[in-house]
Amino acid sequence: MRIIAYMKADERDIKTVVMALKALADVNRLRTAALLAWAGRELCVCELVDALRESQYNVSRYLGALCAAGLIRKEKKGRWAMYALASGRGPLAGYIGGLGWPRPRRGVIAGDIARLEHRLALRRRGVCVIGGNC
């Protein structure tokens, strides 16, 4: 059995917040979460790979850590794995969302957003049709 089952409710809440903060403590996981917040919709792994200019393996690891922390959700749609921000994450969701709005003009996240916009323009009927890694 997991120890967390024996914790008081307020201790579990603090553990959840600490886990989320640890997940966001890595610049690449934070960039990934910022892109998901900016997009405001589900994205597939290959779209994030292109936007972040990272390997599929690394992006999948970032997504796994963010999912484990409860910050994002994963939904399988056929061969595609779609990711989006989890709803109801309180102040952390507001912070993540603020990284892309208003749209930054310079910096890493601005470049990520520009590449993501270009990649999203390739969708057909709102669905990614390019990725072999999805």
Steps between C-alpha positions, in 0.01 A plus 500: 500500500606853438590711798300794365179309579579538871569874491257761618322696228700820554830306481388345169420847366848624586658191342298565183618862484862399560479240223355758260768756587773241448355416160509867403853551635652377173518759221394254229200371695401860570531582128283197420233606749512859366438376145203293612359801685555731203340258255189464716426167334635149475838456330665182381856403586635569152369857508680558828815332366510746209419803716755419770768371262557206730501125435179303527655305787574816699160657434328179608699510823398861563136412436522197728631710788231765448230231484630333818481837676139542386574816301403359161273225375555242231235360271553228243327553167583205278875504449524858624572598858353843563604722790336804659522689825299344779210712619476636852868533587447827687780757522748277315275490195485880509877523515548253213239678290669834564822383336347526155249785548538766396703341230869558566691677222841357584657213683475125503124477546438749217703278267316190623164666434602611150610145411180357650285742296677391184451134594132542587438659160579159349205332671210379288153545647662577833693173515872433472563298185877516475650336805636152489586531871143560612 
